[in-house]
Structure formats: structure tokens, C-alpha cells
């Protein structure tokens, strides 16, 4: 769900700021982590590691910072 939230927020950000300069770069900061996280779920070895507390903390921090960036920008 976190991956989908990042991808959706980045896409919405892109849509609303379509005419702004650097919109691709700004939205990519949100979309790319979501795509990476989504891709990890297709690899059984990496997906199993997502259940660790360290991975949850890492992706929670990365996603949280990306969402804050999207809302501030």
C-alpha cells in the first residue's frame, strides 16, 4: 500500500503542477521510491526482508520524507 500511495501522490503532484518548471524532477522524487518499493514486492527474497523492523523503518522514513516533499513543493 505504501508503494501505491507514493506513486499516486507523485502522479497527482505531477498533474497539478503540470505547467511548473522542474515538475518531472519534483514528482520523480516521490514516484521513484514508490516504483522501487513496488518492484521489490515481486522478488520473493527481497519481499521477505520487507517484514523486518529495519526495512519498515527505512521505507517509512523514505516514504514519509517523499510525501512531505510532495506536499511542501
Backbone torsions as a table, in degrees:
resi	resn	phi	psi	omega
1	UNK	NA	-35.7	-178.7
2	UNK	-63.3	-39.7	178.6
3	UNK	-63.1	-44.7	178.9
4	UNK	-62.8	-39.6	179.1
5	UNK	-62.3	-42.0	179.1
6	UNK	-66.9	-44.8	179.9
7	UNK	-63.1	-44.3	-179.4
8	UNK	-65.6	-43.7	179.8
9	UNK	-64.3	-41.9	177.6
10	UNK	-64.4	-38.6	178.7
11	UNK	-68.4	-40.8	176.8
12	UNK	-64.8	-42.1	177.2
13	UNK	-58.4	-44.5	179.0
14	UNK	-61.7	-43.4	-178.2
15	UNK	-64.6	-44.2	-177.5
16	UNK	-73.4	-27.8	-177.3
17	UNK	-108.4	28.0	-173.9
18	UNK	-51.6	-38.9	-175.7
19	UNK	-92.2	1.6	-180.0
20	UNK	-82.1	149.5	175.3
21	UNK	-69.6	148.7	178.8
22	UNK	63.2	24.1	-178.8
23	UNK	-65.2	-34.3	-179.6
24	UNK	-65.8	-45.7	179.5
25	UNK	-64.2	-46.2	-178.8
26	UNK	-62.6	-42.3	179.6
27	UNK	-72.8	-31.7	179.3
28	UNK	-63.9	-31.4	177.6
29	UNK	-62.0	-21.6	179.8
30	UNK	-100.9	-40.5	-175.3
31	UNK	-72.4	-42.7	-174.6
32	UNK	-60.9	-46.7	176.6
33	UNK	-60.1	-35.4	177.1
34	UNK	-65.6	-40.6	177.9
35	UNK	-67.3	-39.0	178.2
36	UNK	-63.9	-47.4	179.0
37	UNK	-61.9	-41.1	177.9
38	UNK	-63.3	-42.1	179.4
39	UNK	-65.0	-36.3	179.6
40	UNK	-61.0	-32.7	-177.5
41	UNK	-66.5	-17.3	179.3
42	UNK	-86.3	-12.5	177.7
43	UNK	-99.7	116.9	-174.4
44	UNK	-59.7	-39.8	-178.8
45	UNK	-65.6	-47.5	-179.6
46	UNK	-71.1	-36.6	179.7
47	UNK	-63.0	-35.6	178.3
48	UNK	-65.4	-32.2	179.7
49	UNK	-75.1	-15.3	178.6
50	UNK	-67.9	-16.0	-179.9
51	UNK	-81.7	-6.8	179.5
52	UNK	-75.9	153.8	179.9
53	UNK	-64.0	-35.4	179.7
54	UNK	-64.6	-43.7	179.4
55	UNK	-66.5	-39.7	178.4
56	UNK	-63.9	-41.5	178.3
57	UNK	-65.7	-42.4	179.9
58	UNK	-62.0	-53.1	-177.4
59	UNK	-69.8	-29.3	174.3
60	UNK	-65.2	-41.6	178.6
61	UNK	-68.9	-48.3	179.8
62	UNK	-59.8	-47.4	179.8
63	UNK	-65.6	-41.9	178.1
64	UNK	-61.6	-44.7	177.7
65	UNK	-64.9	-38.4	178.2
66	UNK	-64.8	-41.2	179.3
67	UNK	-68.2	-40.5	176.3
68	UNK	-60.6	-43.9	177.8
69	UNK	-59.4	-43.0	-179.2
70	UNK	-63.9	-40.6	-177.9
71	UNK	-75.6	-33.1	179.0
72	UNK	-76.6	-38.1	-177.3
73	UNK	-79.1	NA	NA
